[in-house]
Amino acid sequence: MLFLYGYDTLKEGLKTYFAKYSFKNTELQDFVNELAKGAKTVGAVKDEQEMIDWSDIWLKTAGCADIQLEHKTGDDGKLSSVQVR
């Protein structure tokens, strides 16, 4: 999460989460919602739903993550771009 959305997202999400839910019972979705609001506040996402969808895939899907490496080479045969998906 920190790598994808940044330290500021985590900091803002934790700040609002603890302020809102201190001394209360919560669920995972409460935490994810506050992180999503924090991500939108700091500009890491345009829509909170993006982070909520990501968390559902990451946290609620069984099995190993599927990672693919995509690369492009230029006309000179040198690597021009690499993306990890």
C-alpha positions in Angstrom: 0.0 0.0 0.0 2.7 2.4 1.0 4.6 1.8 -2.3 1.4 2.4 -4.5 -0.2 5.3 -2.7 2.6 6.9 -0.7 3.5 7.9 2.9 1.1 10.9 2.9 -1.9 8.7 2.1 -1.0 6.3 5.0 -0.5 9.2 7.3 -3.7 11.0 6.4 -5.7 7.8 6.5 -4.4 6.8 9.9 -5.0 10.3 11.3 -8.6 10.3 10.3 -9.2 6.7 11.2 -8.0 7.1 14.8 -9.8 10.4 15.2 -13.1 8.9 14.0 -12.9 5.5 15.5 -11.0 5.9 18.8 -12.4 3.7 21.5 -14.9 2.1 19.1 -15.2 -1.3 17.4 -14.5 -1.2 13.7 -14.2 -3.5 10.7 -11.7 -3.7 7.9 -13.9 -1.7 5.6 -13.8 1.2 8.0 -10.0 1.3 7.8 -10.0 1.0 4.0 -12.5 3.7 3.6 -10.4 6.1 5.7 -7.3 5.2 3.7 -9.3 5.8 0.5 -10.4 9.3 1.8 -6.8 10.0 2.7 -5.6 9.0 -0.8 -8.1 11.4 -2.3 -7.2 14.2 0.1 -3.5 14.0 -0.8 -4.2 13.5 -4.5 -2.9 9.9 -4.8 -6.3 8.9 -6.4 -9.0 10.8 -8.2 -11.8 8.6 -6.9 -11.9 6.8 -3.5 -13.4 3.7 -5.2 -10.1 3.1 -6.9 -8.4 2.3 -3.6 -11.4 0.4 -2.3 -11.4 -1.8 -5.4 -7.6 -2.4 -5.0 -8.0 -3.4 -1.4 -10.7 -5.9 -2.3 -8.5 -7.5 -4.9 -5.4 -7.5 -2.6 -6.9 -8.5 0.7 -9.9 -10.6 -0.2 -8.6 -12.7 -3.1 -6.9 -16.0 -2.3 -3.7 -17.1 -3.9 -0.5 -15.5 -5.1 -0.4 -12.2 -6.9 0.1 -12.5 -10.6 3.0 -10.2 -11.7 3.9 -9.6 -15.3 6.9 -7.8 -16.7 6.3 -5.8 -19.9 9.2 -4.2 -21.7 9.8 -2.4 -25.0 13.0 -2.0 -26.9 13.9 0.8 -29.3 15.1 0.6 -32.9 18.6 0.5 -31.5 17.8 -2.7 -29.5 18.1 -0.9 -26.2 15.5 -1.2 -23.5 13.2 1.8 -23.7 10.6 1.1 -21.0 9.8 -1.5 -18.4 6.5 -1.9 -16.5 5.6 -4.3 -13.7 1.9 -5.2 -13.7 
